[in-house]
Amino acid sequence: MASSHFRVTDTMPLEPSPDAKKVWFNFVPNVDLGHLLTMFAFSIGFATQWNIQDKRITVAEQKLLQVEAQVSEFKGDMKEIKRSLAQIEATLAVQQFMNTQQPRKN
């Protein structure tokens, strides 16, 4: 009763036989070397990808910390510049006041 589900014709190399049932999948309960190698390759691939992704995240976190340190340094510099500008403006205001208070010689 072991008949093939396909028959060979001249027009088409593999044509379904008319008495073949539609089978969505054929489950074979044996495990061979190909299955084991595939599982092993997928396991190694997943572990490698996990490790690479972890390293990328670590590098990104280190770069983020460097950028945050630079930003805080720039903020400190900006505060220092603002204080210097305020002192310059105060000095200019005093000089302008002194120039307007002195009597002019005619």
C-alpha angles and dihedrals in degrees: 000000000000099000125166120248091217132054127198118236134173094250099045125022096214117027123165114249115242093240095052117114121228106256118184093200138353114225115208111186097210127103118213136178093274091059092049093047091049092050091047092049092049091048092051090045093052092047092049093048091048091052093048091048091050091052091049091052091049092051091047091051091051091050090049091053090050092050092048090052090051092048092052089048091051091049090054090049091050091052089051091050091049091052090050091049091050090053091049091049091049091050091049092048090052091048092050090049091049091049092052093046097053114091113246120236115232 
